[in-house]
């Protein structure tokens, strides 16, 4: 059985405690079929919504532009199915309900979910009703693009020059000029900037409307909309927090989306001036270590990394001289490696890079630490914490860490 199959069975067992989701006897199956419909995808992935598709889920075989897949249907878990080519892809979300779900991808980067199952139908209905909030904002922006009133004239001239330039050095100079204009906010017209801002504001209203639906209609669909709003980065955090704490954590405590949202809410606190998230995780020998006990009374760097994250390891190695210089003055580092399947590659990375500090392992996202630290599917992150437990800096480099230590120690 695939890893996703095991996940789906676990979700089904958990869902037995949810009102209206108990298994009625026998095996419940969600049959997922799909067609690429001309979209040039090289593969199709399926994963629980909120999980990192690089490490979880399954790849679905595609034959003649079509595919078929079966899930253990728990009636509560939303899945993300993505058709990918290179670094681009089209995705769709659906509930794993008993019955049939058909996914129709289109070359214009749209995917339709075709099904008559109850939760999927309700999800589609609410989406259609709230999509009208963003429709006018997109219409304004699209009209400006068609009229050629999107790029400011200097930027447009550079873009036209880039299209007809073949000399490599000239291309580099043009691209450098575009980057400077972008940094200075001179690429787009003021009108187009206003249209872009209006779209962002419309999305916030749209997500807020869906979260209000979640409050007024507590159920799996509402839980999905809370998670989707949180994942968007545009959620009304206070509204999501109230809904989770007052409704969903009580009604659906075992649901995957509830646990994901609880982790996301914890991550909202990991900001400069906020407090770090405490946890207990094992070292490579299996001994458990509680973070607060390891860093108590010291300035500490919490170093989230992974053997597969080259930039994370570069930052970690650059901290070794800083650690050696300040470790006897009240500074420490605790590393946490996000690993999958086993710890072999982590051990080799530590041996190769020579980290002298304690390193713990987050195996298969057991604790959900990346979400709880607000970095989702990022490779890693660094949090410099003061003696009082307050976060002093996020992702500081070695020089910035040393400058802060000179003030703190």
URHU-V33149 format. One line per field, one symbol per residue. ss: DSSP state (A for helix, B for strand, O for the rest). burial: I if it has 9 or more other ideal C-beta (glycine too) atoms within 8 Angstrom, else O. A space follows every 50 residues. Layout:
ss: ???
burial: ???
//
This chain:
ss: OOAAAAAAAAAAAAAOOOOOOOOOOOOOBBBBBBBOOOOOOOBBBBBBOO OOOOOOOBBBOOBOOBBBBBBBOOOOOBBBBBBBBOOBBBBBBBBOOOBB BBBBBBOOOBBBBBOOOAAAAAAAAAAAAAAAAAAAAAAAAAAAAAOOOO BOAAAAAAAAAAAAOOOAAAAAAAAAAAAAAAAOOOOBOAAAAAAAAAAA AAAAAAAAAAAAAAAAOOOAAAAAAAAAAAAAOOOOAAAAAAAAAAAAAA AOOOOAAAAAAAAAAAAAOOOOOOBOOOOBBBBOOOOBBBAAAAAOOOBB BBBBBOOOOAAAAAAAAAAAAAAAAAAAAOBBBBBBBBBOOOOAAAAAAA AAAOOOOBBBBBBOOOOOAAAAOOOOOOOOBBBBBOOOOBBBBBOOOAAA AAAAAAAAO
burial: OOOIIIIIIOIIOIIIOIOOIOOOOOOIIIIIIIIIIOIOIOIIIIIIII IOIOOIIIOIOIOOOIIIIOIIIIIIIIIIIIIIIOOOOIIIIIIIIOIO IIIIIIOOOOIOIOIOIOIIIIIIOIIOOIIOIIOOIIOIIOOIIOOOOI IIOOIIOIIOIIOOIOOOOOIOOIIOIIOOIIOOOOIIIOOIIOIIOIII IIIIIIIIIIIIIIIOOOOIIIIIIIIIIIIIOOIIOOIIIIIIOOIIIO IIOIIIIIIIIIIIIIIIIIIOOIOIIOIOIIIIOOOOIIIOOIIOOIII IIIIIIIOIOOIIOIIIIIIOIIOOIOOOOIIIIIIIIIOOOIOIIIIII OOIOIOIIIIIIOOIOOIIIIIIIIOOOOIIIIIIIOOOIIIIIOIOIOI IIOIIOOII
//
